[in-house]
Amino acid sequence: MPTISVVLQTVNETVYTFPMKPNFTEPKIYTGGVDVRQWSKLSKTEQKEALKKPWYVYFSFRDPEDLPFLGHC
């Protein structure tokens, strides 16, 4: 009969062999084609024009039933 340490070692190896699948993708931001890293270099007029364009956050998530990604939200 295996000792508890052998059982725990086997469980530990098994658990860490299979990576966990994330339930969500990393959120991304659509900025209407504006590079936000250059925001401070834009003129006030360019900033106002950029803010008139649609900006949104998008991501994908897993269906808890069958785990494929459902697409962008």
Predicted model as a PDB file, atoms N, CA, C, CB and O in Angstrom, pLDDT in the B-factor column:
MODEL        1                                                                  
ATOM      1  N   MET A   1       0.845  -1.173   0.000  1.00 49.00           N  
ATOM      2  CA  MET A   1       0.000   0.000   0.000  1.00 49.00           C  
ATOM      3  C   MET A   1       0.894   1.241   0.000  1.00 49.00           C  
ATOM      4  CB  MET A   1      -0.963  -0.005   1.222  1.00 49.00           C  
ATOM      5  O   MET A   1       1.785   1.365   0.841  1.00 49.00           O  
ATOM      6  N   PRO A   2       0.657   2.165  -0.945  1.00 63.00           N  
ATOM      7  CA  PRO A   2       1.528   3.334  -1.027  1.00 63.00           C  
ATOM      8  C   PRO A   2       1.325   4.268   0.164  1.00 63.00           C  
ATOM      9  CB  PRO A   2       1.276   4.089  -2.331  1.00 63.00           C  
ATOM     10  O   PRO A   2       0.227   4.386   0.708  1.00 63.00           O  
ATOM     11  N   THR A   3       2.378   4.903   0.536  1.00 76.00           N  
ATOM     12  CA  THR A   3       2.272   5.860   1.635  1.00 76.00           C  
ATOM     13  C   THR A   3       1.598   7.138   1.131  1.00 76.00           C  
ATOM     14  CB  THR A   3       3.675   6.175   2.235  1.00 76.00           C  
ATOM     15  O   THR A   3       1.490   7.374  -0.072  1.00 76.00           O  
ATOM     16  N   ILE A   4       1.165   7.924   2.054  1.00 77.00           N  
ATOM     17  CA  ILE A   4       0.449   9.143   1.696  1.00 77.00           C  
ATOM     18  C   ILE A   4       1.331  10.095   0.892  1.00 77.00           C  
ATOM     19  CB  ILE A   4      -0.063   9.839   2.953  1.00 77.00           C  
ATOM     20  O   ILE A   4       0.838  10.808   0.018  1.00 77.00           O  
ATOM     21  N   SER A   5       2.632  10.111   1.182  1.00 77.00           N  
ATOM     22  CA  SER A   5       3.520  11.024   0.450  1.00 77.00           C  
ATOM     23  C   SER A   5       3.617  10.630  -1.022  1.00 77.00           C  
ATOM     24  CB  SER A   5       4.922  11.035   1.086  1.00 77.00           C  
ATOM     25  O   SER A   5       3.707  11.503  -1.885  1.00 77.00           O  
ATOM     26  N   VAL A   6       3.602   9.336  -1.321  1.00 76.00           N  
ATOM     27  CA  VAL A   6       3.644   8.877  -2.715  1.00 76.00           C  
ATOM     28  C   VAL A   6       2.346   9.267  -3.418  1.00 76.00           C  
ATOM     29  CB  VAL A   6       3.866   7.334  -2.790  1.00 76.00           C  
ATOM     30  O   VAL A   6       2.372   9.701  -4.569  1.00 76.00           O  
ATOM     31  N   VAL A   7       1.224   9.118  -2.740  1.00 76.00           N  
ATOM     32  CA  VAL A   7      -0.066   9.481  -3.309  1.00 76.00           C  
ATOM     33  C   VAL A   7      -0.115  10.988  -3.577  1.00 76.00           C  
ATOM     34  CB  VAL A   7      -1.215   9.057  -2.364  1.00 76.00           C  
ATOM     35  O   VAL A   7      -0.536  11.421  -4.649  1.00 76.00           O  
ATOM     36  N   LEU A   8       0.317  11.778  -2.598  1.00 77.00           N  
ATOM     37  CA  LEU A   8       0.314  13.224  -2.769  1.00 77.00           C  
ATOM     38  C   LEU A   8       1.251  13.662  -3.890  1.00 77.00           C  
ATOM     39  CB  LEU A   8       0.707  13.903  -1.470  1.00 77.00           C  
ATOM     40  O   LEU A   8       0.933  14.590  -4.634  1.00 77.00           O  
ATOM     41  N   GLN A   9       2.382  13.014  -4.014  1.00 78.00           N  
ATOM     42  CA  GLN A   9       3.311  13.355  -5.088  1.00 78.00           C  
ATOM     43  C   GLN A   9       2.683  13.058  -6.445  1.00 78.00           C  
ATOM     44  CB  GLN A   9       4.632  12.581  -4.928  1.00 78.00           C  
ATOM     45  O   GLN A   9       2.823  13.852  -7.376  1.00 78.00           O  
ATOM     46  N   THR A  10       1.998  11.935  -6.570  1.00 77.00           N  
ATOM     47  CA  THR A  10       1.339  11.579  -7.821  1.00 77.00           C  
ATOM     48  C   THR A  10       0.232  12.578  -8.154  1.00 77.00           C  
ATOM     49  CB  THR A  10       0.765  10.158  -7.738  1.00 77.00           C  
ATOM     50  O   THR A  10       0.106  13.006  -9.301  1.00 77.00           O  
ATOM     51  N   VAL A  11      -0.557  12.944  -7.168  1.00 73.00           N  
ATOM     52  CA  VAL A  11      -1.623  13.912  -7.378  1.00 73.00           C  
ATOM     53  C   VAL A  11      -1.020  15.255  -7.799  1.00 73.00           C  
ATOM     54  CB  VAL A  11      -2.481  14.071  -6.096  1.00 73.00           C  
ATOM     55  O   VAL A  11      -1.515  15.891  -8.730  1.00 73.00           O  
ATOM     56  N   ASN A  12       0.022  15.680  -7.133  1.00 71.00           N  
ATOM     57  CA  ASN A  12       0.665  16.948  -7.453  1.00 71.00           C  
ATOM     58  C   ASN A  12       1.188  16.942  -8.886  1.00 71.00           C  
ATOM     59  CB  ASN A  12       1.807  17.233  -6.472  1.00 71.00           C  
ATOM     60  O   ASN A  12       0.993  17.923  -9.604  1.00 71.00           O  
ATOM     61  N   GLU A  13       1.835  15.887  -9.317  1.00 73.00           N  
ATOM     62  CA  GLU A  13       2.359  15.790 -10.678  1.00 73.00           C  
ATOM     63  C   GLU A  13       1.220  15.803 -11.698  1.00 73.00           C  
ATOM     64  CB  GLU A  13       3.206  14.513 -10.840  1.00 73.00           C  
ATOM     65  O   GLU A  13       1.337  16.420 -12.757  1.00 73.00           O  
ATOM     66  N   THR A  14       0.134  15.128 -11.381  1.00 70.00           N  
ATOM     67  CA  THR A  14      -1.008  15.069 -12.297  1.00 70.00           C  
ATOM     68  C   THR A  14      -1.682  16.433 -12.424  1.00 70.00           C  
ATOM     69  CB  THR A  14      -2.024  14.023 -11.818  1.00 70.00           C  
ATOM     70  O   THR A  14      -2.017  16.856 -13.530  1.00 70.00           O  
ATOM     71  N   VAL A  15      -1.880  17.112 -11.324  1.00 65.00           N  
ATOM     72  CA  VAL A  15      -2.561  18.401 -11.336  1.00 65.00           C  
ATOM     73  C   VAL A  15      -1.760  19.429 -12.122  1.00 65.00           C  
ATOM     74  CB  VAL A  15      -2.797  18.895  -9.909  1.00 65.00           C  
ATOM     75  O   VAL A  15      -2.337  20.200 -12.889  1.00 65.00           O  
ATOM     76  N   TYR A  16      -0.469  19.454 -11.950  1.00 65.00           N  
ATOM     77  CA  TYR A  16       0.348  20.470 -12.606  1.00 65.00           C  
ATOM     78  C   TYR A  16       0.771  20.082 -14.019  1.00 65.00           C  
ATOM     79  CB  TYR A  16       1.567  20.746 -11.779  1.00 65.00           C  
ATOM     80  O   TYR A  16       1.452  20.862 -14.686  1.00 65.00           O  
ATOM     81  N   THR A  17       0.389  18.908 -14.488  1.00 63.00           N  
ATOM     82  CA  THR A  17       0.675  18.507 -15.860  1.00 63.00           C  
ATOM     83  C   THR A  17      -0.317  19.150 -16.825  1.00 63.00           C  
ATOM     84  CB  THR A  17       0.635  16.978 -15.992  1.00 63.00           C  
ATOM     85  O   THR A  17       0.052  19.508 -17.943  1.00 63.00           O  
ATOM     86  N   PHE A  18      -1.560  19.297 -16.406  1.00 62.00           N  
ATOM     87  CA  PHE A  18      -2.610  19.832 -17.260  1.00 62.00           C  
ATOM     88  C   PHE A  18      -2.800  21.314 -16.974  1.00 62.00           C  
ATOM     89  CB  PHE A  18      -3.930  19.065 -17.053  1.00 62.00           C  
ATOM     90  O   PHE A  18      -3.247  21.679 -15.887  1.00 62.00           O  
ATOM     91  N   PRO A  19      -2.468  22.175 -17.936  1.00 66.00           N  
ATOM     92  CA  PRO A  19      -2.639  23.609 -17.685  1.00 66.00           C  
ATOM     93  C   PRO A  19      -4.122  23.979 -17.644  1.00 66.00           C  
ATOM     94  CB  PRO A  19      -1.915  24.437 -18.767  1.00 66.00           C  
ATOM     95  O   PRO A  19      -4.943  23.406 -18.359  1.00 66.00           O  
ATOM     96  N   MET A  20      -4.436  24.931 -16.806  1.00 67.00           N  
ATOM     97  CA  MET A  20      -5.816  25.414 -16.726  1.00 67.00           C  
ATOM     98  C   MET A  20      -6.113  26.284 -17.940  1.00 67.00           C  
ATOM     99  CB  MET A  20      -6.055  26.209 -15.407  1.00 67.00           C  
ATOM    100  O   MET A  20      -5.291  27.110 -18.339  1.00 67.00           O  
ATOM    101  N   LYS A  21      -7.272  26.099 -18.514  1.00 70.00           N  
ATOM    102  CA  LYS A  21      -7.683  26.936 -19.630  1.00 70.00           C  
ATOM    103  C   LYS A  21      -8.362  28.171 -19.068  1.00 70.00           C  
ATOM    104  CB  LYS A  21      -8.626  26.167 -20.603  1.00 70.00           C  
ATOM    105  O   LYS A  21      -9.244  28.059 -18.217  1.00 70.00           O  
ATOM    106  N   PRO A  22      -7.963  29.348 -19.532  1.00 73.00           N  
ATOM    107  CA  PRO A  22      -8.626  30.554 -19.024  1.00 73.00           C  
ATOM    108  C   PRO A  22     -10.058  30.630 -19.541  1.00 73.00           C  
ATOM    109  CB  PRO A  22      -7.843  31.821 -19.433  1.00 73.00           C  
ATOM    110  O   PRO A  22     -10.366  30.141 -20.627  1.00 73.00           O  
ATOM    111  N   ASN A  23     -10.913  31.240 -18.761  1.00 76.00           N  
ATOM    112  CA  ASN A  23     -12.311  31.389 -19.159  1.00 76.00           C  
ATOM    113  C   ASN A  23     -12.538  32.602 -20.053  1.00 76.00           C  
ATOM    114  CB  ASN A  23     -13.187  31.494 -17.933  1.00 76.00           C  
ATOM    115  O   ASN A  23     -13.572  32.705 -20.713  1.00 76.00           O  
ATOM    116  N   PHE A  24     -11.574  33.522 -20.076  1.00 79.00           N  
ATOM    117  CA  PHE A  24     -11.696  34.737 -20.869  1.00 79.00           C  
ATOM    118  C   PHE A  24     -10.389  35.017 -21.585  1.00 79.00           C  
ATOM    119  CB  PHE A  24     -12.095  35.929 -19.987  1.00 79.00           C  
ATOM    120  O   PHE A  24      -9.318  34.652 -21.100  1.00 79.00           O  
ATOM    121  N   THR A  25     -10.474  35.666 -22.740  1.00 85.00           N  
ATOM    122  CA  THR A  25      -9.255  36.164 -23.371  1.00 85.00           C  
ATOM    123  C   THR A  25      -8.904  37.491 -22.706  1.00 85.00           C  
ATOM    124  CB  THR A  25      -9.434  36.331 -24.930  1.00 85.00           C  
ATOM    125  O   THR A  25      -9.725  38.076 -21.999  1.00 85.00           O  
ATOM    126  N   GLU A  26      -7.711  37.950 -22.931  1.00 87.00           N  
ATOM    127  CA  GLU A  26      -7.324  39.244 -22.392  1.00 87.00           C  
ATOM    128  C   GLU A  26      -8.116  40.337 -23.115  1.00 87.00           C  
ATOM    129  CB  GLU A  26      -5.787  39.474 -22.539  1.00 87.00           C  
ATOM    130  O   GLU A  26      -8.170  40.345 -24.344  1.00 87.00           O  
ATOM    131  N   PRO A  27      -8.725  41.251 -22.373  1.00 89.00           N  
ATOM    132  CA  PRO A  27      -9.492  42.315 -23.030  1.00 89.00           C  
ATOM    133  C   PRO A  27      -8.596  43.186 -23.908  1.00 89.00           C  
ATOM    134  CB  PRO A  27     -10.201  43.183 -21.985  1.00 89.00           C  
ATOM    135  O   PRO A  27      -7.445  43.461 -23.570  1.00 89.00           O  
ATOM    136  N   LYS A  28      -9.145  43.609 -25.030  1.00 90.00           N  
ATOM    137  CA  LYS A  28      -8.445  44.499 -25.943  1.00 90.00           C  
ATOM    138  C   LYS A  28      -9.306  45.738 -26.132  1.00 90.00           C  
ATOM    139  CB  LYS A  28      -8.144  43.800 -27.310  1.00 90.00           C  
ATOM    140  O   LYS A  28     -10.527  45.686 -25.988  1.00 90.00           O  
ATOM    141  N   ILE A  29      -8.665  46.840 -26.452  1.00 89.00           N  
ATOM    142  CA  ILE A  29      -9.394  48.099 -26.633  1.00 89.00           C  
ATOM    143  C   ILE A  29      -9.263  48.539 -28.077  1.00 89.00           C  
ATOM    144  CB  ILE A  29      -8.866  49.204 -25.671  1.00 89.00           C  
ATOM    145  O   ILE A  29      -8.157  48.672 -28.601  1.00 89.00           O  
ATOM    146  N   TYR A  30     -10.407  48.765 -28.718  1.00 90.00           N  
ATOM    147  CA  TYR A  30     -10.417  49.335 -30.056  1.00 90.00           C  
ATOM    148  C   TYR A  30     -10.561  50.835 -29.887  1.00 90.00           C  
ATOM    149  CB  TYR A  30     -11.570  48.734 -30.948  1.00 90.00           C  
ATOM    150  O   TYR A  30     -11.507  51.305 -29.254  1.00 90.00           O  
ATOM    151  N   THR A  31      -9.628  51.587 -30.451  1.00 88.00           N  
ATOM    152  CA  THR A  31      -9.575  53.029 -30.217  1.00 88.00           C  
ATOM    153  C   THR A  31      -9.914  53.840 -31.446  1.00 88.00           C  
ATOM    154  CB  THR A  31      -8.219  53.418 -29.729  1.00 88.00           C  
ATOM    155  O   THR A  31      -9.526  55.005 -31.527  1.00 88.00           O  
ATOM    156  N   GLY A  32     -10.611  53.283 -32.392  1.00 83.00           N  
ATOM    157  CA  GLY A  32     -10.981  54.018 -33.593  1.00 83.00           C  
ATOM    158  C   GLY A  32      -9.794  54.304 -34.498  1.00 83.00           C  
ATOM    159  O   GLY A  32      -9.823  55.257 -35.276  1.00 83.00           O  
ATOM    160  N   GLY A  33      -8.765  53.498 -34.405  1.00 87.00           N  
ATOM    161  CA  GLY A  33      -7.597  53.660 -35.254  1.00 87.00           C  
ATOM    162  C   GLY A  33      -6.551  54.622 -34.702  1.00 87.00           C  
ATOM    163  O   GLY A  33      -5.588  54.948 -35.395  1.00 87.00           O  
ATOM    164  N   VAL A  34      -6.728  55.077 -33.472  1.00 88.00           N  
ATOM    165  CA  VAL A  34      -5.795  56.015 -32.858  1.00 88.00           C  
ATOM    166  C   VAL A  34      -4.800  55.242 -31.994  1.00 88.00           C  
ATOM    167  CB  VAL A  34      -6.552  57.080 -32.013  1.00 88.00           C  
ATOM    168  O   VAL A  34      -5.190  54.360 -31.228  1.00 88.00           O  
ATOM    169  N   ASP A  35      -3.525  55.573 -32.118  1.00 89.00           N  
ATOM    170  CA  ASP A  35      -2.502  54.958 -31.271  1.00 89.00           C  
ATOM    171  C   ASP A  35      -2.472  55.721 -29.951  1.00 89.00           C  
ATOM    172  CB  ASP A  35      -1.087  54.968 -31.969  1.00 89.00           C  
ATOM    173  O   ASP A  35      -1.950  56.835 -29.890  1.00 89.00           O  
ATOM    174  N   VAL A  36      -3.031  55.128 -28.890  1.00 87.00           N  
ATOM    175  CA  VAL A  36      -3.130  55.829 -27.609  1.00 87.00           C  
ATOM    176  C   VAL A  36      -1.770  56.085 -26.974  1.00 87.00           C  
ATOM    177  CB  VAL A  36      -3.990  55.035 -26.653  1.00 87.00           C  
ATOM    178  O   VAL A  36      -1.650  56.938 -26.095  1.00 87.00           O  
ATOM    179  N   ARG A  37      -0.750  55.361 -27.406  1.00 90.00           N  
ATOM    180  CA  ARG A  37       0.596  55.623 -26.875  1.00 90.00           C  
ATOM    181  C   ARG A  37       1.104  56.980 -27.352  1.00 90.00           C  
ATOM    182  CB  ARG A  37       1.579  54.506 -27.302  1.00 90.00           C  
ATOM    183  O   ARG A  37       2.015  57.545 -26.747  1.00 90.00           O  
ATOM    184  N   GLN A  38       0.527  57.506 -28.427  1.00 91.00           N  
ATOM    185  CA  GLN A  38       0.926  58.797 -28.976  1.00 91.00           C  
ATOM    186  C   GLN A  38      -0.059  59.913 -28.600  1.00 91.00           C  
ATOM    187  CB  GLN A  38       1.045  58.700 -30.492  1.00 91.00           C  
ATOM    188  O   GLN A  38       0.014  61.015 -29.144  1.00 91.00           O  
ATOM    189  N   TRP A  39      -0.975  59.627 -27.673  1.00 90.00           N  
ATOM    190  CA  TRP A  39      -2.051  60.555 -27.343  1.00 90.00           C  
ATOM    191  C   TRP A  39      -1.534  61.943 -26.959  1.00 90.00           C  
ATOM    192  CB  TRP A  39      -2.882  59.993 -26.214  1.00 90.00           C  
ATOM    193  O   TRP A  39      -2.065  62.951 -27.426  1.00 90.00           O  
ATOM    194  N   SER A  40      -0.525  61.998 -26.130  1.00 93.00           N  
ATOM    195  CA  SER A  40      -0.027  63.294 -25.664  1.00 93.00           C  
ATOM    196  C   SER A  40       0.622  64.103 -26.785  1.00 93.00           C  
ATOM    197  CB  SER A  40       0.970  63.093 -24.538  1.00 93.00           C  
ATOM    198  O   SER A  40       0.765  65.320 -26.662  1.00 93.00           O  
ATOM    199  N   LYS A  41       1.011  63.454 -27.862  1.00 94.00           N  
ATOM    200  CA  LYS A  41       1.635  64.144 -28.990  1.00 94.00           C  
ATOM    201  C   LYS A  41       0.606  64.680 -29.992  1.00 94.00           C  
ATOM    202  CB  LYS A  41       2.596  63.206 -29.698  1.00 94.00           C  
ATOM    203  O   LYS A  41       0.948  65.459 -30.882  1.00 94.00           O  
ATOM    204  N   LEU A  42      -0.655  64.258 -29.843  1.00 92.00           N  
ATOM    205  CA  LEU A  42      -1.705  64.746 -30.734  1.00 92.00           C  
ATOM    206  C   LEU A  42      -2.133  66.150 -30.320  1.00 92.00           C  
ATOM    207  CB  LEU A  42      -2.918  63.789 -30.726  1.00 92.00           C  
ATOM    208  O   LEU A  42      -2.098  66.498 -29.140  1.00 92.00           O  
ATOM    209  N   SER A  43      -2.531  66.941 -31.290  1.00 93.00           N  
ATOM    210  CA  SER A  43      -3.064  68.272 -30.969  1.00 93.00           C  
ATOM    211  C   SER A  43      -4.434  68.114 -30.314  1.00 93.00           C  
ATOM    212  CB  SER A  43      -3.164  69.166 -32.253  1.00 93.00           C  
ATOM    213  O   SER A  43      -5.038  67.044 -30.388  1.00 93.00           O  
ATOM    214  N   LYS A  44      -4.918  69.158 -29.684  1.00 94.00           N  
ATOM    215  CA  LYS A  44      -6.241  69.110 -29.045  1.00 94.00           C  
ATOM    216  C   LYS A  44      -7.326  68.809 -30.080  1.00 94.00           C  
ATOM    217  CB  LYS A  44      -6.548  70.448 -28.324  1.00 94.00           C  
ATOM    218  O   LYS A  44      -8.277  68.084 -29.788  1.00 94.00           O  
ATOM    219  N   THR A  45      -7.187  69.357 -31.275  1.00 94.00           N  
ATOM    220  CA  THR A  45      -8.159  69.100 -32.344  1.00 94.00           C  
ATOM    221  C   THR A  45      -8.136  67.625 -32.735  1.00 94.00           C  
ATOM    222  CB  THR A  45      -7.863  69.987 -33.580  1.00 94.00           C  
ATOM    223  O   THR A  45      -9.193  67.020 -32.911  1.00 94.00           O  
ATOM    224  N   GLU A  46      -6.949  67.040 -32.873  1.00 92.00           N  
ATOM    225  CA  GLU A  46      -6.828  65.620 -33.229  1.00 92.00           C  
ATOM    226  C   GLU A  46      -7.389  64.738 -32.119  1.00 92.00           C  
ATOM    227  CB  GLU A  46      -5.355  65.251 -33.504  1.00 92.00           C  
ATOM    228  O   GLU A  46      -8.012  63.713 -32.394  1.00 92.00           O  
ATOM    229  N   GLN A  47      -7.168  65.136 -30.859  1.00 92.00           N  
ATOM    230  CA  GLN A  47      -7.721  64.382 -29.738  1.00 92.00           C  
ATOM    231  C   GLN A  47      -9.246  64.410 -29.753  1.00 92.00           C  
ATOM    232  CB  GLN A  47      -7.200  64.940 -28.413  1.00 92.00           C  
ATOM    233  O   GLN A  47      -9.894  63.386 -29.531  1.00 92.00           O  
ATOM    234  N   LYS A  48      -9.819  65.587 -30.016  1.00 93.00           N  
ATOM    235  CA  LYS A  48     -11.282  65.696 -30.077  1.00 93.00           C  
ATOM    236  C   LYS A  48     -11.852  64.863 -31.219  1.00 93.00           C  
ATOM    237  CB  LYS A  48     -11.702  67.162 -30.241  1.00 93.00           C  
ATOM    238  O   LYS A  48     -12.883  64.210 -31.055  1.00 93.00           O  
ATOM    239  N   GLU A  49     -11.196  64.879 -32.366  1.00 91.00           N  
ATOM    240  CA  GLU A  49     -11.644  64.073 -33.511  1.00 91.00           C  
ATOM    241  C   GLU A  49     -11.556  62.584 -33.181  1.00 91.00           C  
ATOM    242  CB  GLU A  49     -10.798  64.394 -34.769  1.00 91.00           C  
ATOM    243  O   GLU A  49     -12.438  61.804 -33.539  1.00 91.00           O  
ATOM    244  N   ALA A  50     -10.486  62.206 -32.501  1.00 91.00           N  
ATOM    245  CA  ALA A  50     -10.315  60.793 -32.130  1.00 91.00           C  
ATOM    246  C   ALA A  50     -11.409  60.334 -31.167  1.00 91.00           C  
ATOM    247  CB  ALA A  50      -8.932  60.571 -31.495  1.00 91.00           C  
ATOM    248  O   ALA A  50     -11.869  59.195 -31.239  1.00 91.00           O  
ATOM    249  N   LEU A  51     -11.821  61.222 -30.269  1.00 91.00           N  
ATOM    250  CA  LEU A  51     -12.863  60.865 -29.302  1.00 91.00           C  
ATOM    251  C   LEU A  51     -14.250  60.797 -29.931  1.00 91.00           C  
ATOM    252  CB  LEU A  51     -12.874  61.862 -28.166  1.00 91.00           C  
ATOM    253  O   LEU A  51     -15.167  60.233 -29.335  1.00 91.00           O  
ATOM    254  N   LYS A  52     -14.415  61.356 -31.113  1.00 93.00           N  
ATOM    255  CA  LYS A  52     -15.694  61.256 -31.817  1.00 93.00           C  
ATOM    256  C   LYS A  52     -15.882  59.883 -32.453  1.00 93.00           C  
ATOM    257  CB  LYS A  52     -15.793  62.339 -32.886  1.00 93.00           C  
ATOM    258  O   LYS A  52     -17.006  59.485 -32.759  1.00 93.00           O  
ATOM    259  N   LYS A  53     -14.782  59.160 -32.652  1.00 92.00           N  
ATOM    260  CA  LYS A  53     -14.850  57.823 -33.248  1.00 92.00           C  
ATOM    261  C   LYS A  53     -15.256  56.817 -32.171  1.00 92.00           C  
ATOM    262  CB  LYS A  53     -13.480  57.423 -33.892  1.00 92.00           C  
ATOM    263  O   LYS A  53     -15.049  57.062 -30.983  1.00 92.00           O  
ATOM    264  N   PRO A  54     -15.837  55.678 -32.585  1.00 92.00           N  
ATOM    265  CA  PRO A  54     -16.228  54.683 -31.580  1.00 92.00           C  
ATOM    266  C   PRO A  54     -15.011  54.000 -30.958  1.00 92.00           C  
ATOM    267  CB  PRO A  54     -17.147  53.633 -32.207  1.00 92.00           C  
ATOM    268  O   PRO A  54     -14.081  53.601 -31.659  1.00 92.00           O  
ATOM    269  N   TRP A  55     -15.032  53.875 -29.645  1.00 91.00           N  
ATOM    270  CA  TRP A  55     -14.021  53.145 -28.885  1.00 91.00           C  
ATOM    271  C   TRP A  55     -14.776  52.059 -28.117  1.00 91.00           C  
ATOM    272  CB  TRP A  55     -13.193  54.105 -27.909  1.00 91.00           C  
ATOM    273  O   TRP A  55     -15.873  52.306 -27.617  1.00 91.00           O  
ATOM    274  N   TYR A  56     -14.200  50.868 -28.019  1.00 91.00           N  
ATOM    275  CA  TYR A  56     -14.840  49.833 -27.219  1.00 91.00           C  
ATOM    276  C   TYR A  56     -13.837  48.776 -26.792  1.00 91.00           C  
ATOM    277  CB  TYR A  56     -15.982  49.190 -27.996  1.00 91.00           C  
ATOM    278  O   TYR A  56     -12.753  48.643 -27.359  1.00 91.00           O  
ATOM    279  N   VAL A  57     -14.236  48.036 -25.780  1.00 91.00           N  
ATOM    280  CA  VAL A  57     -13.448  46.921 -25.254  1.00 91.00           C  
ATOM    281  C   VAL A  57     -14.057  45.646 -25.803  1.00 91.00           C  
ATOM    282  CB  VAL A  57     -13.419  46.911 -23.675  1.00 91.00           C  
ATOM    283  O   VAL A  57     -15.280  45.502 -25.828  1.00 91.00           O  
ATOM    284  N   TYR A  58     -13.211  44.712 -26.248  1.00 88.00           N  
ATOM    285  CA  TYR A  58     -13.744  43.434 -26.706  1.00 88.00           C  
ATOM    286  C   TYR A  58     -12.922  42.287 -26.143  1.00 88.00           C  
ATOM    287  CB  TYR A  58     -13.765  43.373 -28.239  1.00 88.00           C  
ATOM    288  O   TYR A  58     -11.734  42.432 -25.855  1.00 88.00           O  
ATOM    289  N   PHE A  59     -13.583  41.140 -25.993  1.00 86.00           N  
ATOM    290  CA  PHE A  59     -12.966  39.942 -25.447  1.00 86.00           C  
ATOM    291  C   PHE A  59     -13.815  38.746 -25.833  1.00 86.00           C  
ATOM    292  CB  PHE A  59     -12.807  40.039 -23.904  1.00 86.00           C  
ATOM    293  O   PHE A  59     -14.929  38.899 -26.335  1.00 86.00           O  
ATOM    294  N   SER A  60     -13.292  37.572 -25.600  1.00 84.00           N  
ATOM    295  CA  SER A  60     -14.041  36.332 -25.814  1.00 84.00           C  
ATOM    296  C   SER A  60     -14.136  35.594 -24.491  1.00 84.00           C  
ATOM    297  CB  SER A  60     -13.367  35.438 -26.905  1.00 84.00           C  
ATOM    298  O   SER A  60     -13.295  35.768 -23.610  1.00 84.00           O  
ATOM    299  N   PHE A  61     -15.163  34.771 -24.358  1.00 80.00           N  
ATOM    300  CA  PHE A  61     -15.304  33.973 -23.148  1.00 80.00           C  
ATOM    301  C   PHE A  61     -15.747  32.566 -23.506  1.00 80.00           C  
ATOM    302  CB  PHE A  61     -16.304  34.622 -22.176  1.00 80.00           C  
ATOM    303  O   PHE A  61     -16.283  32.314 -24.585  1.00 80.00           O  
ATOM    304  N   ARG A  62     -15.510  31.660 -22.575  1.00 74.00           N  
ATOM    305  CA  ARG A  62     -15.846  30.251 -22.785  1.00 74.00           C  
ATOM    306  C   ARG A  62     -17.281  29.956 -22.358  1.00 74.00           C  
ATOM    307  CB  ARG A  62     -14.876  29.351 -22.014  1.00 74.00           C  
ATOM    308  O   ARG A  62     -17.775  30.494 -21.367  1.00 74.00           O  
ATOM    309  N   ASP A  63     -17.937  29.094 -23.124  1.00 70.00           N  
ATOM    310  CA  ASP A  63     -19.238  28.566 -22.733  1.00 70.00           C  
ATOM    311  C   ASP A  63     -18.967  27.535 -21.637  1.00 70.00           C  
ATOM    312  CB  ASP A  63     -20.021  27.930 -23.968  1.00 70.00           C  
ATOM    313  O   ASP A  63     -18.193  26.606 -21.867  1.00 70.00           O  
ATOM    314  N   PRO A  64     -19.570  27.664 -20.463  1.00 67.00           N  
ATOM    315  CA  PRO A  64     -19.281  26.723 -19.379  1.00 67.00           C  
ATOM    316  C   PRO A  64     -19.714  25.285 -19.684  1.00 67.00           C  
ATOM    317  CB  PRO A  64     -19.957  27.189 -18.118  1.00 67.00           C  
ATOM    318  O   PRO A  64     -19.237  24.350 -19.040  1.00 67.00           O  
ATOM    319  N   GLU A  65     -20.602  25.099 -20.646  1.00 70.00           N  
ATOM    320  CA  GLU A  65     -21.059  23.754 -20.976  1.00 70.00           C  
ATOM    321  C   GLU A  65     -20.039  22.967 -21.802  1.00 70.00           C  
ATOM    322  CB  GLU A  65     -22.365  23.831 -21.726  1.00 70.00           C  
ATOM    323  O   GLU A  65     -19.710  21.830 -21.463  1.00 70.00           O  
ATOM    324  N   ASP A  66     -19.535  23.575 -22.892  1.00 67.00           N  
ATOM    325  CA  ASP A  66     -18.634  22.821 -23.762  1.00 67.00           C  
ATOM    326  C   ASP A  66     -17.269  23.465 -23.950  1.00 67.00           C  
ATOM    327  CB  ASP A  66     -19.270  22.638 -25.093  1.00 67.00           C  
ATOM    328  O   ASP A  66     -16.438  22.916 -24.673  1.00 67.00           O  
ATOM    329  N   LEU A  67     -17.007  24.613 -23.325  1.00 57.00           N  
ATOM    330  CA  LEU A  67     -15.715  25.282 -23.233  1.00 57.00           C  
ATOM    331  C   LEU A  67     -15.092  25.859 -24.501  1.00 57.00           C  
ATOM    332  CB  LEU A  67     -14.793  24.362 -22.686  1.00 57.00           C  
ATOM    333  O   LEU A  67     -13.934  26.269 -24.422  1.00 57.00           O  
ATOM    334  N   PRO A  68     -15.746  25.929 -25.664  1.00 57.00           N  
ATOM    335  CA  PRO A  68     -15.102  26.653 -26.750  1.00 57.00           C  
ATOM    336  C   PRO A  68     -15.313  28.157 -26.534  1.00 57.00           C  
ATOM    337  CB  PRO A  68     -15.665  26.199 -28.138  1.00 57.00           C  
ATOM    338  O   PRO A  68     -16.228  28.556 -25.813  1.00 57.00           O  
ATOM    339  N   PHE A  69     -14.481  28.977 -27.146  1.00 55.00           N  
ATOM    340  CA  PHE A  69     -14.695  30.418 -27.052  1.00 55.00           C  
ATOM    341  C   PHE A  69     -15.914  30.780 -27.878  1.00 55.00           C  
ATOM    342  CB  PHE A  69     -13.445  31.209 -27.530  1.00 55.00           C  
ATOM    343  O   PHE A  69     -16.101  30.264 -28.980  1.00 55.00           O  
ATOM    344  N   LEU A  70     -16.740  31.664 -27.348  1.00 57.00           N  
ATOM    345  CA  LEU A  70     -17.973  32.041 -28.015  1.00 57.00           C  
ATOM    346  C   LEU A  70     -17.806  33.198 -28.970  1.00 57.00           C  
ATOM    347  CB  LEU A  70     -19.004  32.380 -27.008  1.00 57.00           C  
ATOM    348  O   LEU A  70     -18.746  33.529 -29.693  1.00 57.00           O  
ATOM    349  N   GLY A  71     -16.675  33.810 -29.002  1.00 58.00           N  
ATOM    350  CA  GLY A  71     -16.459  34.931 -29.914  1.00 58.00           C  
ATOM    351  C   GLY A  71     -16.352  36.232 -29.164  1.00 58.00           C  
ATOM    352  O   GLY A  71     -16.351  36.270 -27.933  1.00 58.00           O  
ATOM    353  N   HIS A  72     -16.263  37.287 -29.921  1.00 53.00           N  
ATOM    354  CA  HIS A  72     -16.043  38.599 -29.324  1.00 53.00           C  
ATOM    355  C   HIS A  72     -17.333  39.176 -28.791  1.00 53.00           C  
ATOM    356  CB  HIS A  72     -15.428  39.550 -30.334  1.00 53.00           C  
ATOM    357  O   HIS A  72     -18.417  38.950 -29.329  1.00 53.00           O  
ATOM    358  N   CYS A  73     -17.184  39.930 -27.714  1.00 49.00           N  
ATOM    359  CA  CYS A  73     -18.315  40.621 -27.096  1.00 49.00           C  
ATOM    360  C   CYS A  73     -18.086  42.097 -27.190  1.00 49.00           C  
ATOM    361  CB  CYS A  73     -18.512  40.194 -25.629  1.00 49.00           C  
ATOM    362  O   CYS A  73     -18.917  42.881 -26.730  1.00 49.00           O  
TER     363      CYS A  73                                                      
ENDMDL                                                                          
END                                                                             
